[in-house]
Amino acid sequence: GVGAMTWSPLACGIISGKYGNGVPESSRAALKCYQWLKEKIISEEGRKQQTKLKDLSPIAERLGCTLPQLAVAWCLRNEGVSSVLLGSSNPEQLIENLGAIQVLPKMTSHIVNEIDNILGNKPYSKKDYRS
């Protein structure tokens, strides 16, 4: 009976794809107070994340959505998630992110398994042995 409220479903904008070719000067990661984000993006782990995003792109294309919409829908489809907090910088981003609602019905178990295989971070489900 407990649900989680997820935040930063786009990983501080990383999943938007804007960091695929480095850190644009107009991005959040270019600000001094976000040096930690820039370091994360250009790190070995950051490059691995960019590879995973490239691997996820064909799935988003098949579903007729963007990577941000796929990410938000992936969060929403989790039965343990009650809501997803969106952090949009402008109305266009908000409208795009809200488009995830239309992607949600397309998140079949096959699609979710494909995504989970690419991400390699599927949490295990703890059994309730009390019942």
Disulfide bonds with the S-S distance in Angstrom:
none
